[in-house]
């Protein structure tokens, strides 16, 4: 009994470490989740809504990544890019766009059987 409990605990910890390393790999090691509050991201029948950015991500969007854990993790980029002219960069300097949204497995849609 003790061995199975130990293996189970290792699989949970290993999954959390693997999920964190995926976040570090995709967003950078110094990245901090940019969700503003615990209820900043909500699930709905169409996907996920990020209140702070007022953005809806539909199921199937490649920016949605399933992750281990109980919290959403938001990774953003500046909306301004080097290819833009100076006026557009100035207008978008404070705007953010979603790079990745890490969603807890328990909130991911289940396949219909």
MMTF fields as JSON, N, C-alpha, C and O atoms, coordinates in Angstrom:
{
  "mmtfVersion": "1.0.0",
  "mmtfProducer": "UNKNOWN",
  "numBonds": 451,
  "numAtoms": 452,
  "numGroups": 113,
  "numChains": 1,
  "numModels": 1,
  "chainsPerModel": [1],
  "groupsPerChain": [113],
  "chainIdList": ["A"],
  "bondAtomList": [4, 2, 8, 6, 12, 10, 16, 14, 20, 18, 24, 22, 28, 26, 32, 30, 36, 34, 40, 38, 44, 42, 48, 46, 52, 50, 56, 54, 60, 58, 64, 62, 68, 66, 72, 70, 76, 74, 80, 78, 84, 82, 88, 86, 92, 90, 96, 94, 100, 98, 104, 102, 108, 106, 112, 110, 116, 114, 120, 118, 124, 122, 128, 126, 132, 130, 136, 134, 140, 138, 144, 142, 148, 146, 152, 150, 156, 154, 160, 158, 164, 162, 168, 166, 172, 170, 176, 174, 180, 178, 184, 182, 188, 186, 192, 190, 196, 194, 200, 198, 204, 202, 208, 206, 212, 210, 216, 214, 220, 218, 224, 222, 228, 226, 232, 230, 236, 234, 240, 238, 244, 242, 248, 246, 252, 250, 256, 254, 260, 258, 264, 262, 268, 266, 272, 270, 276, 274, 280, 278, 284, 282, 288, 286, 292, 290, 296, 294, 300, 298, 304, 302, 308, 306, 312, 310, 316, 314, 320, 318, 324, 322, 328, 326, 332, 330, 336, 334, 340, 338, 344, 342, 348, 346, 352, 350, 356, 354, 360, 358, 364, 362, 368, 366, 372, 370, 376, 374, 380, 378, 384, 382, 388, 386, 392, 390, 396, 394, 400, 398, 404, 402, 408, 406, 412, 410, 416, 414, 420, 418, 424, 422, 428, 426, 432, 430, 436, 434, 440, 438, 444, 442, 448, 446],
  "bondOrderList": [1, 1, 1, 1, 1, 1, 1, 1, 1, 1, 1, 1, 1, 1, 1, 1, 1, 1, 1, 1, 1, 1, 1, 1, 1, 1, 1, 1, 1, 1, 1, 1, 1, 1, 1, 1, 1, 1, 1, 1, 1, 1, 1, 1, 1, 1, 1, 1, 1, 1, 1, 1, 1, 1, 1, 1, 1, 1, 1, 1, 1, 1, 1, 1, 1, 1, 1, 1, 1, 1, 1, 1, 1, 1, 1, 1, 1, 1, 1, 1, 1, 1, 1, 1, 1, 1, 1, 1, 1, 1, 1, 1, 1, 1, 1, 1, 1, 1, 1, 1, 1, 1, 1, 1, 1, 1, 1, 1, 1, 1, 1, 1],
  "groupList": [{"groupName": "UNK", "atomNameList": ["N", "CA", "C", "O"], "elementList": ["N", "C", "C", "O"], "formalChargeList": [0, 0, 0, 0], "bondAtomList": [1, 0, 2, 1, 3, 2], "bondOrderList": [1, 1, 2], "singleLetterCode": "X", "chemCompType": "L-PEPTIDE LINKING"}],
  "groupTypeList": [0, 0, 0, 0, 0, 0, 0, 0, 0, 0, 0, 0, 0, 0, 0, 0, 0, 0, 0, 0, 0, 0, 0, 0, 0, 0, 0, 0, 0, 0, 0, 0, 0, 0, 0, 0, 0, 0, 0, 0, 0, 0, 0, 0, 0, 0, 0, 0, 0, 0, 0, 0, 0, 0, 0, 0, 0, 0, 0, 0, 0, 0, 0, 0, 0, 0, 0, 0, 0, 0, 0, 0, 0, 0, 0, 0, 0, 0, 0, 0, 0, 0, 0, 0, 0, 0, 0, 0, 0, 0, 0, 0, 0, 0, 0, 0, 0, 0, 0, 0, 0, 0, 0, 0, 0, 0, 0, 0, 0, 0, 0, 0, 0],
  "groupIdList": [1, 2, 3, 4, 5, 6, 7, 8, 9, 10, 11, 12, 13, 14, 15, 16, 17, 18, 19, 20, 21, 22, 23, 24, 25, 26, 27, 28, 29, 30, 31, 32, 33, 34, 35, 36, 37, 38, 39, 40, 41, 42, 43, 44, 45, 46, 47, 48, 49, 50, 51, 52, 53, 54, 55, 56, 57, 58, 59, 60, 61, 62, 63, 64, 65, 66, 67, 68, 69, 70, 71, 72, 73, 74, 75, 76, 77, 78, 79, 80, 81, 82, 83, 84, 85, 86, 87, 88, 89, 90, 91, 92, 93, 94, 95, 96, 97, 98, 99, 100, 101, 102, 103, 104, 105, 106, 107, 108, 109, 110, 111, 112, 113],
  "secStructList": [7, 2, 2, 2, 2, 2, 2, 2, 2, 2, 2, 2, 2, 2, 2, 2, 2, 2, 2, 2, 2, 2, 2, 2, 2, 2, 2, 7, 6, 6, 7, 7, 7, 7, 7, 7, 1, 6, 6, 1, 3, 3, 3, 3, 6, 6, 3, 3, 3, 3, 6, 6, 6, 6, 3, 3, 3, 3, 6, 6, 7, 6, 6, 3, 3, 3, 3, 1, 1, 1, 1, 7, 3, 3, 3, 3, 3, 3, 1, 7, 7, 6, 6, 1, 7, 2, 2, 2, 2, 2, 2, 2, 6, 6, 7, 3, 3, 3, 3, 3, 3, 3, 3, 3, 4, 4, 4, 1, 7, 7, 7, 7, 7],
  "xCoordList": [0.823, 0.0, 0.86, 0.567, 1.929, 2.782, 3.472, 3.637, 3.881, 4.577, 3.654, 4.077, 2.404, 1.483, 1.179, 1.051, 1.064, 0.828, 2.024, 1.867, 3.218, 4.45, 4.544, 4.888, 4.239, 4.272, 3.231, 3.499, 2.051, 1.005, 1.444, 1.254, 2.026, 2.507, 3.596, 3.615, 4.5, 5.549, 4.966, 5.458, 3.929, 3.33, 2.66, 2.691, 2.056, 1.431, 2.501, 2.391, 3.539, 4.618, 5.333, 5.643, 5.595, 6.256, 5.434, 5.984, 4.11, 3.233, 3.261, 3.27, 3.274, 3.321, 4.64, 4.668, 5.739, 7.051, 7.1, 7.631, 6.543, 6.521, 5.683, 6.064, 4.545, 3.693, 4.425, 4.373, 5.113, 5.85, 6.972, 7.236, 7.643, 8.725, 8.162, 8.831, 6.935, 6.313, 6.014, 6.231, 5.52, 5.25, 6.552, 6.61, 7.611, 8.917, 9.442, 10.018, 9.249, 9.746, 8.985, 9.598, 7.67, 6.871, 6.837, 6.742, 6.914, 6.772, 8.068, 8.151, 9.071, 10.314, 10.397, 9.378, 11.603, 11.775, 11.417, 11.042, 11.516, 11.209, 9.756, 9.372, 8.958, 7.559, 6.724, 6.914, 5.805, 4.83, 3.452, 3.216, 2.54, 1.191, 0.566, 0.693, -0.101, -0.659, -2.161, -2.833, -2.696, -4.101, -4.208, -3.432, -5.158, -5.273, -5.955, -5.693, -6.809, -7.534, -7.861, -7.678, -8.34, -8.656, -9.76, -9.766, -10.689, -11.786, -11.565, -12.53, -10.313, -9.998, -10.325, -10.755, -10.123, -10.422, -11.609, -11.612, -12.62, -13.791, -14.047, -13.83, -14.513, -14.863, -16.332, -17.15, -16.643, -18.01, -18.185, -17.2, -19.391, -19.589, -18.727, -18.408, -18.355, -17.56, -16.062, -15.305, -15.607, -14.177, -13.86, -14.37, -13.002, -12.543, -12.543, -12.156, -12.983, -13.012, -12.031, -12.086, -11.12, -10.152, -10.681, -10.636, -11.185, -11.836, -10.893, -11.272, -9.672, -8.756, -8.408, -8.159, -8.386, -8.068, -9.308, -9.234, -10.464, -11.725, -11.575, -11.964, -10.999, -10.753, -11.39, -11.244, -12.101, -12.693, -11.823, -11.548, -11.389, -10.673, -11.604, -12.111, -11.838, -12.732, -11.983, -10.766, -12.724, -12.123, -11.45, -11.989, -10.293, -9.55, -8.526, -7.715, -8.543, -7.548, -6.178, -6.028, -5.171, -3.845, -3.152, -2.151, -3.654, -3.061, -3.506, -2.95, -4.503, -4.973, -4.144, -4.07, -3.525, -2.684, -3.232, -3.423, -3.485, -3.934, -2.762, -1.649, -3.008, -1.929, -2.398, -3.592, -1.44, -1.706, -1.836, -1.139, -2.694, -2.878, -4.324, -5.176, -4.601, -5.971, -6.172, -7.283, -5.112, -5.209, -4.905, -4.146, -5.514, -5.203, -3.872, -3.53, -3.14, -1.867, -1.88, -2.041, -1.714, -1.813, -0.449, 0.264, -0.103, 1.163, 0.808, 0.12, 1.262, 0.898, 2.128, 3.26, 1.871, 2.887, 2.396, 1.204, 3.306, 2.915, 2.244, 2.674, 1.199, 0.51, 1.347, 1.173, 2.248, 3.131, 4.281, 4.872, 4.588, 5.683, 6.674, 6.322, 7.894, 8.902, 8.542, 9.053, 7.672, 7.302, 6.342, 6.147, 5.747, 4.756, 5.426, 6.573, 4.67, 5.196, 5.091, 4.4, 5.767, 5.875, 4.516, 4.305, 3.59, 2.269, 1.491, 0.879, 1.529, 0.795, 1.428, 0.72, 2.754, 3.445, 3.056, 2.807, 3.002, 2.649, 1.227, 0.98, 0.29, -1.092, -1.228, -2.084, -0.399, -0.52, 0.481, 0.571, 1.233, 2.306, 1.811, 2.565, 0.592, 0.058, -0.894, -1.463, -1.07, -1.979, -1.232, -0.054, -1.937, -1.372, -2.25, -3.461, -1.639, -2.363, -1.957, -0.886, -2.815, -2.548, -1.55, -1.717, -0.511, 0.442, -0.007, -0.167, -0.211, -0.705, -1.615, -1.397, -2.636, -3.481, -3.402, -3.881, -2.796, -2.693, -3.941, -4.232, -4.673, -5.971, -5.869, -5.322, -6.384, -6.372, -7.119, -8.159, -6.595, -7.213, -8.673, -9.485, -9.021, -10.395, -11.376, -12.574, -10.894, -11.765, -11.776, -12.495, -10.992, -10.946, -12.177, -12.668, -12.67, -13.846, -13.535, -12.446, -14.5, -14.339, -14.887, -15.908, -14.215, -14.738, -16.073, -16.262, -16.978, -18.294, -18.16, -17.636, -18.644, -18.528, -19.837, -19.896],
  "yCoordList": [-1.197, 0.0, 1.252, 2.208, 1.252, 2.428, 2.721, 3.882, 1.661, 1.85, 2.503, 3.414, 2.057, 2.64, 4.098, 4.927, 4.418, 5.806, 6.673, 7.815, 6.13, 6.857, 7.115, 8.22, 6.096, 6.243, 7.256, 8.068, 7.219, 8.175, 9.6, 10.514, 9.784, 11.118, 11.605, 12.78, 10.723, 11.111, 11.497, 12.425, 10.799, 11.134, 12.5, 13.232, 12.85, 14.169, 15.252, 16.241, 15.065, 16.055, 16.145, 17.24, 15.003, 14.992, 15.703, 16.414, 15.519, 16.205, 17.704, 18.464, 18.144, 19.58, 20.181, 21.286, 19.453, 19.935, 19.994, 20.947, 18.971, 18.955, 20.117, 20.756, 20.394, 21.509, 22.833, 23.689, 23.014, 24.252, 24.402, 25.51, 23.3, 23.407, 23.756, 24.435, 23.302, 23.667, 25.167, 25.833, 25.692, 27.132, 27.9, 28.891, 27.439, 28.098, 28.049, 29.024, 26.925, 26.769, 27.661, 28.261, 27.755, 28.527, 30.026, 30.854, 30.369, 31.773, 32.407, 33.632, 31.608, 32.134, 31.841, 31.835, 31.596, 31.177, 32.261, 31.942, 33.512, 34.583, 35.042, 36.03, 34.333, 34.719, 34.555, 33.608, 35.481, 35.427, 35.445, 36.208, 34.612, 34.568, 35.956, 36.673, 36.323, 37.664, 37.699, 38.601, 36.703, 36.783, 37.756, 37.676, 38.666, 39.719, 39.262, 39.811, 38.283, 37.808, 36.34, 35.799, 35.704, 34.285, 34.026, 32.978, 34.96, 34.776, 35.558, 35.877, 35.87, 36.611, 35.795, 36.351, 34.477, 33.595, 32.736, 32.099, 32.726, 31.885, 31.009, 31.421, 29.79, 28.903, 29.111, 29.453, 28.901, 28.995, 27.96, 27.336, 27.75, 26.705, 26.892, 25.909, 28.115, 28.355, 28.249, 28.041, 28.388, 28.349, 29.007, 28.603, 30.037, 30.728, 32.229, 32.693, 32.992, 34.445, 35.023, 34.695, 35.897, 36.568, 37.963, 38.816, 38.205, 39.477, 40.669, 41.715, 40.528, 41.674, 42.165, 43.357, 41.274, 41.661, 41.774, 42.241, 41.34, 41.325, 40.518, 40.97, 39.305, 38.435, 37.078, 36.501, 36.566, 35.236, 34.311, 34.613, 33.187, 32.153, 30.969, 30.439, 30.547, 29.423, 28.105, 28.05, 27.036, 25.703, 25.418, 25.755, 24.81, 24.505, 25.567, 25.356, 26.706, 27.758, 27.215, 26.676, 27.349, 26.791, 27.471, 26.956, 28.596, 29.273, 28.673, 29.013, 27.78, 27.115, 25.853, 24.993, 25.754, 24.605, 23.961, 24.641, 22.655, 21.941, 21.792, 21.48, 22.014, 21.963, 21.302, 21.256, 20.796, 20.211, 21.348, 22.356, 21.204, 22.228, 22.659, 22.121, 23.632, 24.086, 25.541, 26.063, 26.198, 27.611, 27.842, 27.1, 28.88, 29.309, 30.058, 30.702, 29.97, 30.685, 31.402, 30.761, 32.708, 33.527, 34.082, 34.643, 33.919, 34.399, 35.376, 34.988, 36.628, 37.627, 38.217, 38.047, 38.913, 39.65, 41.069, 41.348, 41.948, 43.3, 43.251, 42.501, 44.039, 44.083, 44.816, 44.597, 45.678, 46.41, 45.499, 44.798, 45.514, 44.695, 45.586, 46.697, 45.119, 45.923, 46.26, 47.234, 45.466, 45.706, 46.885, 47.355, 47.363, 48.447, 49.805, 49.996, 50.753, 52.123, 52.773, 52.258, 53.892, 54.528, 54.923, 54.779, 55.415, 55.818, 54.636, 54.734, 53.526, 52.35, 51.777, 51.36, 51.759, 51.283, 52.15, 51.628, 53.456, 54.367, 54.086, 54.104, 53.827, 53.543, 52.212, 52.073, 51.234, 49.898, 49.594, 48.454, 50.602, 50.339, 49.767, 49.057, 50.043, 49.525, 48.349, 47.854, 47.902, 46.785, 45.457, 45.37, 44.42, 43.077, 42.112, 42.306, 41.075, 40.001, 38.68, 38.572, 37.695, 36.4, 35.609, 35.43, 35.14, 34.22, 32.789, 31.989, 32.461, 31.152, 31.306, 32.163, 30.464, 30.35, 28.902, 28.006, 28.664, 27.328, 27.068, 27.79, 26.024, 25.719, 24.438, 23.447, 24.433, 23.197, 22.085, 22.324, 20.873, 19.728, 19.549, 19.14, 19.848, 19.652, 20.597, 20.316, 21.705, 22.653, 22.441, 23.139, 21.493, 21.235, 20.419, 19.596, 20.65, 19.896, 18.412, 18.027, 17.585, 16.126, 15.651, 16.159, 14.671, 14.145, 13.431, 12.75, 13.592, 12.951, 11.53, 11.305, 10.545, 9.154, 8.571, 7.406],
  "zCoordList": [0.0, 0.0, 0.0, -0.717, 0.806, 0.892, -0.426, -0.8, -1.141, -2.415, -3.435, -4.146, -3.523, -4.496, -4.157, -5.058, -2.872, -2.472, -2.825, -3.259, -2.64, -2.968, -4.473, -4.893, -5.288, -6.748, -7.193, -8.078, -6.594, -6.929, -6.599, -7.402, -5.424, -5.024, -5.967, -6.331, -6.366, -7.32, -8.672, -9.315, -9.109, -10.402, -10.366, -11.356, -9.237, -9.102, -9.097, -9.822, -8.276, -8.209, -9.547, -10.015, -10.164, -11.469, -12.522, -13.363, -12.488, -13.436, -13.23, -14.198, -11.968, -11.676, -12.134, -12.676, -11.915, -12.362, -13.873, -14.443, -14.534, -15.998, -16.529, -17.51, -15.887, -16.313, -16.137, -17.02, -14.992, -14.761, -15.773, -16.24, -16.121, -17.096, -18.474, -19.253, -18.79, -20.057, -20.078, -21.091, -18.964, -18.87, -19.027, -19.754, -18.336, -18.443, -19.866, -20.349, -20.541, -21.903, -22.886, -23.769, -22.749, -23.696, -23.377, -24.282, -22.093, -21.693, -21.193, -21.105, -20.867, -20.314, -18.83, -18.139, -18.332, -16.945, -15.944, -14.815, -16.31, -15.361, -15.458, -14.832, -16.233, -16.447, -15.185, -14.421, -14.975, -13.882, -14.527, -15.464, -14.035, -14.59, -14.546, -13.553, -15.617, -15.717, -15.538, -16.036, -14.817, -14.448, -13.285, -12.333, -13.355, -12.346, -11.069, -9.999, -11.161, -9.984, -10.183, -11.273, -9.142, -9.232, -10.252, -10.897, -10.409, -11.365, -12.66, -13.355, -12.993, -14.222, -15.469, -16.48, -15.403, -16.531, -16.141, -15.088, -17.006, -16.757, -17.973, -19.113, -17.706, -18.817, -19.171, -18.317, -20.431, -20.918, -22.017, -22.411, -22.53, -23.542, -24.806, -25.475, -25.137, -26.342, -26.095, -27.043, -24.847, -24.567, -23.237, -22.192, -23.29, -22.082, -22.323, -23.395, -21.314, -21.414, -20.41, -19.225, -20.883, -20.018, -19.766, -20.653, -18.557, -18.23, -18.32, -18.847, -17.813, -17.782, -19.18, -19.366, -20.165, -21.546, -22.42, -23.557, -21.88, -22.633, -23.927, -25.004, -23.798, -24.957, -24.714, -23.636, -25.72, -25.698, -26.548, -27.71, -25.976, -26.722, -26.887, -25.899, -28.117, -28.375, -28.242, -28.42, -27.925, -27.864, -29.197, -30.251, -29.156, -30.374, -30.732, -31.634, -30.045, -30.288, -29.886, -28.789, -30.763, -30.445, -29.264, -28.766, -28.815, -27.658, -26.334, -25.29, -26.355, -25.143, -24.931, -25.808, -23.762, -23.423, -22.156, -21.148, -22.199, -21.011, -20.052, -20.473, -18.77, -17.783, -16.5, -16.203, -15.748, -14.438, -13.435, -13.55, -12.482, -11.462, -11.39, -12.096, -10.533, -10.337, -10.751, -10.654, -11.21, -11.554, -13.029, -13.653, -13.561, -14.915, -14.89, -13.898, -15.971, -16.077, -17.424, -18.463, -17.417, -18.618, -18.998, -18.166, -20.249, -20.797, -21.931, -22.875, -21.854, -22.863, -23.546, -23.092, -24.644, -25.398, -25.613, -25.492, -25.926, -26.308, -27.667, -28.543, -27.855, -29.146, -30.187, -31.386, -29.745, -30.655, -31.094, -30.273, -32.375, -32.905, -33.657, -34.055, -33.853, -34.552, -36.004, -36.556, -36.622, -38.022, -38.196, -39.316, -37.116, -37.187, -37.312, -36.908, -37.89, -37.946, -36.565, -35.686, -36.378, -35.061, -34.487, -33.283, -35.31, -34.819, -34.243, -33.18, -34.965, -34.504, -33.235, -32.319, -33.183, -31.974, -30.778, -29.692, -30.967, -29.881, -29.377, -28.171, -30.307, -29.916, -29.189, -28.316, -29.533, -28.961, -27.85, -27.394, -27.412, -26.448, -25.121, -24.457, -24.716, -23.456, -23.642, -22.669, -24.87, -25.16, -25.069, -25.413, -24.598, -24.497, -25.289, -25.385, -25.855, -26.53, -25.878, -25.281, -25.999, -25.375, -26.201, -27.408, -25.528, -26.156, -25.861, -26.783, -24.58, -24.168, -22.958, -22.102, -22.903, -21.725, -21.274, -21.97, -20.105, -19.544, -18.716, -17.763, -19.094, -18.509, -17.688, -18.172, -16.448, -15.643, -16.355, -16.968, -16.277, -16.951, -16.561, -17.391, -15.313, -14.86, -15.566, -15.598, -16.13, -16.83, -18.344, -19.059, -18.837, -20.271, -20.685, -19.913, -21.901, -22.342, -22.463, -22.889, -22.086, -22.165, -23.498, -23.961, -24.133, -25.387, -25.165, -24.157, -26.102, -26.013, -26.521, -27.612, -25.718, -26.153, -26.581, -26.974]
}
